[in-house]
Amino acid sequence: MTAPDPEHLDSTDAISAAFRERGYITDRSLSTAVFLALQLERPLLLEGEAGVGKTELAKVLASSLGAQLIRLQCYEGLDVNTAVYEWNYPRQMLEIRLLEARGAAETASAHDIFGPEFLIRRPLLQALESKDGTPPVLLIDEIDRADEEFEAYLLEILSDFQVTVPEIGTVRAEKPPRVILTSNRTREVHDALKRRCLYHWIDYPTEDKEFEIVLARVPNAPEALARRVVAFVHRLRGADLTKVPGIAETLDWAAALLSLGATELSPQVVDETLGVVLKYEEDIRHVRGQRVKELLAEPTAR
């Protein structure tokens, strides 16, 4: 693998090549979206089902740029203290006691205990204050799981790449971070946030593309086995399941079969390893046994 050189990510083809070198296979539309996000310095919102490679794209982008990856995992109840900053209260209390011991408590001001040195920097502030030569990649993962109030708070950050700390003032990024937002679409992201981003929907890959992904990420997998694994997973995605498997499950299954020394898919091997691919007990019961035999017997495209 060649050393990352951000200046060489200057075209859609260069991005496709850099990503492929790191085992991430893109189509041209996705490479174009990443290229435009870099050129225009705009956040990129990636939507799609869980397991299609949204989070992995941010990791591969950071590796391709030779940049630090800063990740903010969103969830219900996420607030400023967890995402942006909070004050180091134990250190502030210690500073107050030191001021009292020196007899300077009465003349002290708020700035003596509310300065930058007392801040605990969380992911968003870390991304804005980064002083590295290469701007970091900020991954705001699963924004749809955060509350709408927090989503509204992001607007200032994504518009001007700045955040206001009342006691200190406005912190602005010297070099804006590269921002990737992901959403599994458990709820709609607000239009105001979408307008600040470029947008791309990542769908499940075609069989040929997923076959390429398996060979890239599980290079020891025999091509015949990889093809059978991908074909079976695609049939599962067409079945009536609570949760269909994503690309991550395909890769895990291929690696698991290699670990077991399996060279082909038999009904017994599939039944024994369904827990790698399916994550709901009712789905496993629905597929195991006769349904596995039927899916294996279906003709393949190749």
C-alpha positions as CSV (number, residue, x, y, z in Angstrom):
1,M,0.0,0.0,0.0
2,T,1.4,3.4,-1.0
3,A,1.7,6.2,1.5
4,P,-1.3,8.5,1.6
5,D,-1.0,11.7,-0.3
6,P,-4.0,14.1,0.0
7,E,-2.9,16.1,-3.0
8,H,-3.3,13.1,-5.2
9,L,-7.0,12.7,-4.4
10,D,-7.7,15.2,-7.1
11,S,-10.1,13.3,-9.2
12,T,-12.9,10.8,-9.0
13,D,-10.6,8.1,-10.4
14,A,-7.9,8.8,-7.9
15,I,-10.4,8.5,-5.0
16,S,-11.7,5.2,-6.4
17,A,-8.2,3.9,-6.7
18,A,-7.2,5.0,-3.2
19,F,-10.3,3.4,-1.7
20,R,-9.8,0.2,-3.6
21,E,-6.2,0.0,-2.4
22,R,-7.7,0.0,1.1
23,G,-10.3,-2.7,0.3
24,Y,-13.2,-0.3,-0.2
25,I,-14.9,-0.8,-3.6
26,T,-16.9,2.3,-4.8
27,D,-19.0,3.0,-7.8
28,R,-18.4,6.2,-9.8
29,S,-21.3,8.1,-8.2
30,L,-20.1,7.5,-4.7
31,S,-16.5,8.5,-5.7
32,T,-17.9,11.6,-7.3
33,A,-19.8,12.6,-4.1
34,V,-16.6,12.1,-2.0
35,F,-14.5,14.1,-4.5
36,L,-17.0,17.0,-4.5
37,A,-17.2,17.0,-0.7
38,L,-13.4,17.4,-0.6
39,Q,-13.2,20.0,-3.3
40,L,-16.1,22.2,-2.1
41,E,-15.3,21.6,1.6
42,R,-18.8,20.6,2.3
43,P,-20.1,17.9,4.7
44,L,-21.3,14.7,3.1
45,L,-24.4,13.0,4.3
46,L,-24.6,9.3,3.6
47,E,-27.9,7.5,4.0
48,G,-28.6,3.8,3.6
49,E,-29.5,0.6,5.4
50,A,-27.3,-0.5,8.3
51,G,-24.3,-2.4,7.1
52,V,-23.8,-1.0,3.6
53,G,-20.4,0.7,4.4
54,K,-21.3,4.3,5.5
55,T,-19.1,4.3,8.6
56,E,-16.3,2.3,6.9
57,L,-16.2,5.0,4.1
58,A,-15.2,7.7,6.7
59,K,-12.5,5.4,8.0
60,V,-11.1,4.7,4.6
61,L,-11.3,8.4,3.7
62,A,-9.2,9.3,6.8
63,S,-6.7,6.6,5.9
64,S,-6.5,7.9,2.3
65,L,-5.9,11.4,3.4
66,G,-3.4,10.5,6.1
67,A,-5.8,12.3,8.5
68,Q,-7.0,11.7,12.1
69,L,-10.5,10.2,12.3
70,I,-12.6,11.8,15.1
71,R,-15.9,10.0,15.6
72,L,-19.0,11.2,17.3
73,Q,-21.5,8.3,17.9
74,C,-25.0,9.7,18.1
75,Y,-27.8,8.4,20.3
76,E,-31.0,9.7,21.9
77,G,-30.2,12.2,24.7
78,L,-26.8,13.3,23.2
79,D,-26.0,16.8,24.5
80,V,-23.4,19.5,24.3
81,N,-21.5,18.1,27.3
82,T,-20.9,14.8,25.5
83,A,-20.5,16.1,22.0
84,V,-18.7,19.4,22.2
85,Y,-17.2,20.3,25.6
86,E,-17.7,20.3,29.3
87,W,-15.9,22.0,32.2
88,N,-13.4,20.1,34.3
89,Y,-15.2,20.7,37.6
90,P,-12.7,18.8,39.8
91,R,-9.8,20.9,38.4
92,Q,-11.9,24.1,38.8
93,M,-12.5,23.2,42.5
94,L,-8.8,22.6,43.0
95,E,-8.0,26.0,41.4
96,I,-10.5,27.7,43.8
97,R,-8.8,26.1,46.8
98,L,-5.4,27.2,45.6
99,L,-6.7,30.7,45.1
100,E,-8.1,30.6,48.7
101,A,-4.8,29.3,50.0
102,R,-3.0,32.2,48.4
103,G,-5.5,34.7,49.7
104,A,-6.5,35.7,46.1
105,A,-10.0,34.3,46.1
106,E,-11.7,37.6,46.6
107,T,-9.9,39.3,43.7
108,A,-10.3,36.3,41.4
109,S,-12.5,36.6,38.3
110,A,-14.5,34.1,36.4
111,H,-11.7,33.9,33.8
112,D,-9.5,32.4,36.5
113,I,-11.5,29.2,36.5
114,F,-13.3,29.3,33.1
115,G,-10.3,29.4,30.8
116,P,-9.4,27.1,27.9
117,E,-7.2,25.0,30.3
118,F,-10.3,23.9,32.2
119,L,-12.1,22.6,29.1
120,I,-12.6,19.0,28.4
121,R,-12.8,18.8,24.7
122,R,-15.2,16.4,23.1
123,P,-15.2,15.2,19.5
124,L,-16.8,18.3,17.8
125,L,-14.5,20.8,19.6
126,Q,-11.5,18.5,19.0
127,A,-12.2,18.5,15.3
128,L,-12.4,22.4,15.2
129,E,-9.3,22.9,17.2
130,S,-7.1,20.4,15.4
131,K,-3.7,21.9,14.5
132,D,-2.4,19.1,12.4
133,G,-1.3,19.9,8.9
134,T,-4.1,17.8,7.5
135,P,-7.6,18.6,8.6
136,P,-9.2,15.6,10.5
137,V,-12.1,13.6,9.2
138,L,-15.0,14.2,11.5
139,L,-17.5,11.3,11.5
140,I,-20.9,12.1,12.9
141,D,-22.3,8.6,13.0
142,E,-26.0,7.8,12.9
143,I,-27.3,11.4,13.2
144,D,-30.8,10.1,12.9
145,R,-30.5,8.6,16.4
146,A,-29.8,12.0,18.0
147,D,-32.6,14.3,19.1
148,E,-33.8,17.1,16.8
149,E,-32.5,19.7,19.3
150,F,-29.0,18.4,18.9
151,E,-29.4,18.3,15.2
152,A,-30.3,22.0,15.2
153,Y,-27.2,22.7,17.3
154,L,-25.1,21.2,14.6
155,L,-26.2,23.9,12.1
156,E,-23.7,26.5,13.4
157,I,-20.9,24.0,13.3
158,L,-21.6,22.7,9.8
159,S,-22.3,26.2,8.4
160,D,-19.3,28.1,9.7
161,F,-17.2,25.5,11.3
162,Q,-17.3,27.3,14.6
163,V,-18.8,26.8,18.0
164,T,-19.5,29.4,20.8
165,V,-18.4,28.7,24.3
166,P,-20.1,31.5,26.3
167,E,-17.3,31.9,28.9
168,I,-14.5,32.0,26.3
169,G,-16.0,33.1,23.0
170,T,-16.2,31.7,19.5
171,V,-13.8,28.9,18.5
172,R,-13.2,28.7,14.7
173,A,-11.5,26.0,12.8
174,E,-8.2,27.1,11.1
175,K,-8.8,24.4,8.6
176,P,-12.3,23.0,8.4
177,P,-12.5,19.3,9.1
178,R,-13.7,16.9,6.4
179,V,-17.2,15.9,7.7
180,I,-19.1,12.7,7.0
181,L,-22.5,12.3,8.5
182,T,-24.3,8.9,8.4
183,S,-28.0,8.0,8.8
184,N,-29.8,4.7,8.8
185,R,-33.0,6.7,8.3
186,T,-34.8,5.7,11.5
187,R,-36.2,9.2,11.2
188,E,-35.9,11.9,8.6
189,V,-33.0,14.3,9.0
190,H,-34.2,18.0,9.0
191,D,-34.1,19.9,5.7
192,A,-32.0,22.7,7.3
193,L,-29.2,20.1,8.0
194,K,-29.5,18.5,4.6
195,R,-29.1,21.8,2.9
196,R,-25.6,22.2,4.5
197,C,-24.5,18.9,3.1
198,L,-23.9,17.1,-0.1
199,Y,-26.0,13.9,-0.2
200,H,-25.5,10.3,-1.3
201,W,-27.6,7.2,-0.8
202,I,-25.6,4.0,-0.5
203,D,-27.6,0.9,-1.5
204,Y,-26.8,-2.7,-1.2
205,P,-24.2,-3.6,-3.8
206,T,-24.9,-5.7,-6.9
207,E,-23.6,-9.3,-6.7
208,D,-20.6,-8.5,-8.9
209,K,-19.6,-5.5,-6.8
210,E,-20.1,-7.5,-3.5
211,F,-18.0,-10.3,-4.9
212,E,-15.2,-7.8,-5.5
213,I,-15.6,-6.5,-2.0
214,V,-15.3,-10.0,-0.5
215,L,-12.2,-10.7,-2.6
216,A,-10.7,-7.4,-1.5
217,R,-11.4,-7.8,2.2
218,V,-11.1,-11.6,2.6
219,P,-8.3,-12.2,0.0
220,N,-7.8,-15.8,1.1
221,A,-11.3,-16.8,0.1
222,P,-11.6,-19.1,-2.9
223,E,-13.4,-17.3,-5.7
224,A,-16.0,-20.1,-6.1
225,L,-16.8,-20.0,-2.4
226,A,-16.9,-16.2,-2.4
227,R,-19.3,-16.2,-5.3
228,R,-21.6,-18.8,-3.5
229,V,-21.6,-16.7,-0.3
230,V,-22.5,-13.5,-2.1
231,A,-25.3,-15.2,-4.1
232,F,-26.8,-16.8,-1.0
233,V,-26.7,-13.5,0.9
234,H,-28.5,-11.7,-2.0
235,R,-31.2,-14.4,-1.8
236,L,-31.5,-13.7,1.9
237,R,-32.0,-10.0,1.2
238,G,-35.0,-10.9,-0.9
239,A,-36.5,-13.1,1.8
240,D,-39.1,-12.0,4.4
241,L,-36.7,-11.3,7.3
242,T,-36.8,-8.9,10.3
243,K,-33.3,-7.7,9.4
244,V,-31.5,-8.6,6.2
245,P,-27.7,-9.0,6.3
246,G,-25.4,-6.2,5.3
247,I,-22.0,-6.2,3.7
248,A,-20.4,-6.6,7.1
249,E,-22.2,-9.9,7.6
250,T,-21.2,-11.1,4.2
251,L,-17.5,-10.4,5.0
252,D,-17.9,-12.0,8.5
253,W,-19.5,-15.1,7.0
254,A,-16.8,-15.5,4.4
255,A,-14.1,-15.2,7.1
256,A,-16.0,-17.6,9.3
257,L,-16.2,-20.2,6.6
258,L,-12.5,-19.9,6.0
259,S,-11.8,-20.4,9.7
260,L,-13.9,-23.6,9.6
261,G,-12.0,-24.9,6.5
262,A,-15.2,-24.9,4.4
263,T,-14.7,-25.0,0.7
264,E,-18.3,-25.0,-0.4
265,L,-21.8,-24.2,0.9
266,S,-23.7,-27.2,2.1
267,P,-27.0,-27.2,4.0
268,Q,-25.2,-28.3,7.2
269,V,-22.5,-25.7,7.0
270,V,-25.1,-22.9,6.4
271,D,-27.3,-24.1,9.2
272,E,-24.3,-24.2,11.6
273,T,-23.2,-20.7,10.7
274,L,-26.4,-18.8,10.2
275,G,-25.8,-16.8,13.4
276,V,-22.9,-15.0,11.6
277,V,-25.3,-13.8,8.9
278,L,-28.6,-13.3,10.7
279,K,-29.0,-11.6,14.0
280,Y,-32.6,-12.3,15.0
281,E,-33.6,-15.7,16.4
282,E,-36.9,-15.7,14.4
283,D,-35.0,-15.1,11.2
284,I,-32.7,-18.0,11.9
285,R,-35.7,-20.3,12.6
286,H,-37.4,-19.1,9.4
287,V,-34.4,-19.9,7.2
288,R,-32.8,-22.9,8.9
289,G,-33.5,-26.3,7.5
290,Q,-35.7,-26.7,4.4
291,R,-35.5,-23.0,3.5
292,V,-31.7,-23.2,3.4
293,K,-31.9,-26.1,1.0
294,E,-34.3,-24.2,-1.3
295,L,-32.1,-21.1,-1.3
296,L,-29.0,-23.2,-2.1
297,A,-30.9,-24.9,-5.0
298,E,-31.9,-21.7,-6.7
299,P,-30.0,-21.1,-9.9
300,T,-27.2,-18.5,-9.7
301,A,-26.6,-15.6,-12.2
302,R,-23.2,-17.1,-12.9
